[in-house]
């Protein structure tokens, strides 16, 4: 297995074969120019809309290609997979289409929307099992169940057939493009899509630069490349669940380490602002992983001027209940939302004074926790304030200090701050 992983590289004949297979269940997704981003970056920016699949992500490609490649005997045993959501829906759809029994392990924290969608696509052919807090927890449980039941494991990224299925995104891009593509930005979780794109472009457009993009809080591929081998990150930020894994695959690492032009990381807050911009200005709904590539463009602003650039919009399985957290993270990233411990003098009119004299004309209180439990001179309150401009922060803090309201600034205290967002 290890030797195979070292020598494997997706071949163009296998990718074309995968494309013929996938046509049975997935139509070609659009490649659309973004006028707004093209103007902003002085480049020809195109969005590959993988969010428009029936299962709302590219994962149907690799999942169907893998399951369709199994023998009759293997299919009769049934299949098992682990997923944070998108791969689960692809596997569920494939199981239903091919009439194969599937067991899908998902983290307990998976959104209800993704669980319900998985069950809908799988119907009577799929059982969903919630196990663990992260993808990696579910992965370990799924592998154990697979071994005990002697069933076939459908890996979300580290399998040749999965990689070849994802590679068909690259074939479509090249067929849809009327001129050479200079850059392709691709989200990296386990690395399956990036590895597939590398295979297609290596054969058909070797001068195109493939840029991998990871969440800042889950830099598994960037760390693996720096260390020279896949390593398990002890702690990750799970917010961008479609691209948050603790350890990349062996196949995908060996492909990406030599062929990715660069690995970038993007702060989760910046991704959140991109999600809001896409919704408010372009009427495009994406999940956090789907916005990663667009959020990374500013890191390449000078390099992509005058170039043809493709961003893979990988999925749109977002849950509306996450909107408040997405907005909060975006405001925090933009330094427009700030939390303080405010010391209120225990006298009548203290709150009125704070609102009238301390807050600026455009400042807004969005969070307030206060309880009078003692007879001390000052009583603390946790106050969240939204500003119109980051430049308003320093004057606000000066007024708080001058009037003896300032207790502490919480944004820079992660141990306390984690309880507020």
PyMOL commands that set and color helices and strands:
alter all, ss='L'
color gray80, all
select helices_A, chain A and resi 2-7+12-22+35-41+50-52+59-68+72-77+86-98+112-125+135-149+160-176+192-204+216-218+220-227+241-243+250-259+268-282+288-295+297-300+320-333+350-358+392-402+414-417
alter helices_A, ss='H'
color red, helices_A
select strands_A, chain A and resi 31-33+44-49+79-83+102-106+126-130+152-153+183-187+209-215+262-266+308-313+337-345+364-370+378-386+406-409
alter strands_A, ss='S'
color yellow, strands_A
deselect
rebuild
show_as cartoon
